[in-house]
Amino acid sequence: MKRGYLSQYFEGIAMKRLSAVEVDLISSNQHEFNGVAELRKILGDPVGKQKFTARFLYLSDQDDEPVSDDGYLTWYDAREKGRIERGIMRWECRLYFSPNEVSRCAAEGDLLVIAKRPEELLAIIVEKGSTIGRQIQWLFGFSDDSHPGFSVRSEMDTEQDRIGYAARIVLEQIGLDTGSDAPSFLDRMLERFNGSFPGTREFSRFARSTVENLNALEDPDKALLVWMEREEVLYRTLEKHLLGDELRGLVRKGIEEPDLFVNLVQRTLQRRKSRVGSALENHLEQIFNDHRLQYSREQITENNHRPDFIFPGIDQYHNPDFPEDRLTMLAAKSTCKERWRQILNEAVRIPKKHLLTLEPSISESQTNEMSYENVQLVLPRELHSTYSLSQQDRLIDIDSFLKMIFSKQI
């Protein structure tokens, strides 16, 4: 196990596409995956019927939360008895599972991932052609080549397995909390913020102040990712402390009402999601200020829409005499999913929409649709390599976006 790499969370990964025959088996009474011999590389040779605790997930772009179920995977060799009793040297490994909500979602061409973790197996089925499917393949270092059996990786600590900001986004979508903490900053945060959560702008300023030797003028692409990652680490550090206090308070009061604990978890998750979006806008705003660009943030256009950023400003936008080709709109979304379509009507005067995201490896079908709708993707330069070569030709980085805005304002 190597901290900061996939080996910290996984002991091995196997991946394949589900065939029509397998989908029929999965939905029948047999409930077995085919072509599992390669799994011996990560599960070992079965001795008897080995039962693994398993978590099943079904992922698609349409659902914010995965379909999930708990159960077991049984690993066994159907020819073991023949070898022992009659010396017939044949092996026929099988992986059996009980029917569940996830298996009922499976369809031909879906991606199947068996991930071995120290305490359990993950059985993940991912919708064919989805962005999350592309991201899973990128995360674990598999190509899109399809063949009948599993592709397997048992070494997870190479340079391609290093966990950066983009990898954390994907890991969290499969339910893994990779948030590290920075206890050395805790006392400083508790004193500065009076033992509570500060406003999002204040917290973003604090996060930036803890990063040294980083120049957003020289490298805005790097600055955005570093600031976002630092804020995430600091926020999780403060959250861990404050949430612990709140949980201990509920226990001390002897409250046995489960809804109070459920509500606390729900509030925590919602606060995390909303703060990520605010942090992205806050750090972008600082980059725009460093580059001395004119802009308006979250000001009203038509039908009470509030685009994240309008360049050079909302007054120019509402001035019918101001040339439309000097106006630019930028939406900022840490992840897109299907929500990117929300930006299409946010600024009617500006036909070409710019969308900045931190989401790696969006599917080609989705980026093609974005291009059709005249949406220009903007990503930090480091994330461009997670896209196919044909997609990369249509991406721009933050530095290029800033230069384009500057050229319109001189």
N, C-alpha and C positions, 0 to 999 in steps of 0.2 A: 504494500500500500504506500502510495506517495501522495502527500498532501498537495492540494492544488491541481491534481490530475484526476482523470476519470477512475483510476485505480483506487482512489479514496472511497468510491461509492460502488464500484462494480468489480467482480472477479472474472467476468467474461460476458460476451455478447454474441448472440446468434440471431441471424436475420434472414428472412426469405419472403417471397410473394406467395399468397395463398392461391392454389389452383381451384378450379371448379369442383374437382373430385374431393379435395380437402374440405371445401365449404360444405359439400353434401355430407361428408363424414361428421363434421363438426355439428351439423344440425340434426344428425341422426342419433341413434342410440350408442354409436361406437365412441364418439368423443375422443379421437386421437389425432395427433398431428403426424403427417407423413414425412419421410425423408429425414429422420432425426438422428441417423448414425453419427453425423458430425458433432452432435451435442456431447459425445463422449469426451471431447477436448475440454469442455468446461464442467460437465457433470460427473465425469469419470465413468468407469465400467459399472453398470448396475449390479448389485448383489441383492438378490431377492427383489421385493417391491419396495423401492425407496420413495418415501412420501415427503414432498417438499411443501412447506407452507408457501402459498402463492397469492399475489395480488394481481388481479386482472384489470386492465384498462382498455377502453375503446376511445380513440382520439379522432376528432374531425375538426374542420375549420368552422363549422356552424355552431358548435357548442363551446361556451366559455369554460365549462367544467367537463371533465371526461366522465363517461359512463364507467363505473367502477364496481367491483365485487371482490370478495375474499373467498378463497377456497384452497384447493390442493392440486399439485401436479404429481403424478406417480410415474416414476422412471423405472422401467424394468426390461428384462430381456426375455422375450417369448421363447427363445431356444435354450435357455439356461438348463432347464430340466433334462432336455435331450442330451446335452453335453455331459451332464453329471451322470445320468443313468445309462446312456448308450454310447457315449464317446463321440457323438456326432458334432464335429467342430464347425458349428454354424452360429452366427449371432443375428438377432433380429430385435434391435432396441425399439422400444415404444415409449411414447409420452402420453399418458392418459390424464384427462381432467373431467371433473364433474360439470354438467351443464350450468351455465350462469348467464347473467344479463349481458355480459360482454360477448360471449361466444355467439349469442343470438344476433349480434350486430354484424357479424363477419360477412364479407362478400368477396367474390372472385377478384383477384388483383390487389386486395388489401395487403398491407405490409404487416408481417408477424415478427415480433421481436421477443426473444427469450433472454432476459437479463438476469445473471446470477449475482445476487448481493450476499453479504455475509450472513444475513438473517432470514432471507427469503428469496424466492424467484419472482420476477416481474414478467407477466405475460401480457404484452401490449399489442393490440391490433389497431392499425392506423389506416384511415380511409384512403383509398387509391386516389392519386392525383392531388392530394392535399398539400398545403404549405407545411403543416406540422409533420407530414410524412417526409418531405424534403429535409426539414430541419433535423429529424431523428437520424436520417442517413448521414447528413453532414456531421452531426455531433459524434456519431460512433465510427465515422471514417469508412463508410460503405458506398460503393457506386450504385447506380440505378440498374445495373445489369441483372437480368432475371435468369435464374436457372432453377431446376427442380429442387435441389437440396438447400440446406442452410449454408450461409457464409458465416464463419466464426472468427472471433477475435478473443484471445485469452490474455494478451499483453495490453494493458491500458495506461501505460505511463510513458509513452513516447511524446515527442514535442507536439504532435497533432492532438494529443489528449489533454493538453494544458487547458484548464478551465478559466476562460475569460468572461467578460460581461455577457457576450452573446450566448455562450454555452450555458450560463446560469439561467437565462431566459427560457431556454429549451428544457433544462432540467426541472425547473419549477413547474412547467406544464405537465410533467409526468409525476408531480407530487413530491419532488425532492427539494428540501430546504437546504440550499448551499450557502446561506448567509453566514459569513464569518463575522466575528466581532472584534472590537478594538478596545479592550478593557482599560488600556492606558488613557483613553480619552473620557472615560465615564465620569470621573469626579469633576473634570473640567466642564462637561456638559450639564451635570446636575446643578453646579453652582451658577453657570451662565443662564440656564433656562429655568431656574427655581424649581427643579424637580418635577417638571412637566414637559409635555410636548410643545415646542414653539411653533410659530407660524411657518409656513413652507418657505417663504422668501428668506426669513431669518436663518432657518436651518441650512438652506442652500449656501448662504453667505458664509456661515460658519464652516461648512464642509470645504468650500474653496480655500478658506484661510488656513486649513491644515495641510494643504498641498504646497510643497516648495519646488522651486526650479521648474515651473511649468509656465510657458508663455503662450497664451491664446492668440496672440498676434502672429507668432511664428508657426504654430501648429494647432489650429482650431479643432481639427479632427481628433487629434490625440487628447486635447484639453477636455472636450466634451465627454469622452469615454472615461477618462481618469476622474473627472469631477463626479460623474454619475456613479461610478463604482465606489468612490470614497464616501459619497453621501449615503449610499445603500448600506455600507459597512457601519457607519456611525449611527444611522437610524436604527438598524437592527440591534446595536449595542444598547442604545437608550431604551428601545422598545422592550428588550429582554428584561431589563431592570424594572421598568415601570409596570410591565405586565406581570412580572413576578410579584411585585408588591400588591397589585390588585387581586391576583389569585389568592395570595396568602391572606388578604383581608377577608375575602369571601369565606375561606375555610375557617378563620378565627371566629367569624360570626355564626358558624354552625349552620350555614344556609345549605339546604339539601335540594333546593329547587333547580333541576337541571337547566331550565331555560335561561337562568342567569349566566351560567357558564357558556351556554351556546351563544347567547347574545354577545358576550365578551369576545368570543372567537370571531364571530361575524363582524363585529365592529373593528377588530384588529385587522382582519383581511381587507375590509373595505378601505380602511385608512391607508394600508400599504399601497393598494392600487391607485388611489387618488393622489397620493404623495409622489408616486413615480412620475405621473404625468406632469404634476406641478414642478417637480425638480427638473425635468427635461426643459420645460419652458424657461425656468429661472436661469439655468446655465446657458441656454441659447441667448437669452437677453443679455447676459454678461458679455458673451462673445460679440454680440452686435454693438454693445457699448464700447468694448475695447477697440473695435474697428471703426468706431465713430460713424455708424450708420444711422440714418433716420428711419424710424418705424413707429407703429402703434401696436399695442398688445391688447387683444380681446376687446376691441371696440366694435360697435354695432354697424352692420351693413344692412342689406335688405332683409325683410321679414324677421327682424330681431336676431339674425345670425351674428355670431361673434367669432370671426376667424382668429386663430392664435396670433398671427402677425400680418400686418399690412405694411408694405414699403412703398413710398417713403412715409406715408401716414394716412390716417383716416380722413383728415381734412382734404388732402389731395384726391382721395378716393371719391369723396362726395362732391368734388368740384367738377362739373361736367366739362369744363374747358381744359382740365388737366389731361395730357395725352395718356390714353389707356396703355400704350406700349411701355410706359415708364412705371406702371404699377405692377407690383408683385405680391402674391399671397403665399404665405408659408403656413402649413398645418404641421403640428408636431405630435406624433403618436409613438410612444415607446414600442408598441406592437400594433399591427394593423388588423389582422383577421378580416372580418367583413365590414369593420367600422370605417374603413377608408372611404367608402361611398358617401359618408356623411359630409365630406368636405366639398362635394361637387356643386352645391348650391350656396356656398358660404360667401362668395363674392362674385356677383353676376358680371360685373364689369371686367373681370379678369378671367379670360377663357382658359388659360393654362394654369393649373394648380400645381404648386410645389408641395411635396409631402416628405417631411423628414421623419425617419423611423430608425430605431435601433434593432429592428427585427432581422435576424439572419435568414438567408436562403428561402425567400418567399417563392412559391411555386411559379413556374413559367406561365401557366394559364392565368394566374392572378396578375402577374406583371404585364402580360399581354393585354389584359382587360384594362389595367391602369393606363397603358399607353393609348388604347382606343378611346378612353375617356379623357385624354389629354392631361394626365397626371404625371408629373416628373418626380421620380423618387430621388431623394437626397439621403445618403448614408455616410457615416464616418468611413474614411478610406479603409480602415482595417477590416471592415465587414464586407467589402466588395468581393473578396476572394471566396466568400461562402455562396456566391451566385455563379451560375454557368457563364461561360465566356460570352455567349450571345446576349445574356442579360446585362453583363458588365458594360457592354457597349452603350447601354441606355441609362446607366447610373451616373450621377455626379456626386462628388464629395462636398464637404462643407466649405472647404477653401475655395473651390470653384464657384459655389453658390454665392459666397461673399464677394468674390471678384465681379460676378455678374451684377449683383445689387449695387456695388460701388460704381460700376460703369454707368448705371442709370442715374446716379445721384450727383455726378460731377457736372 
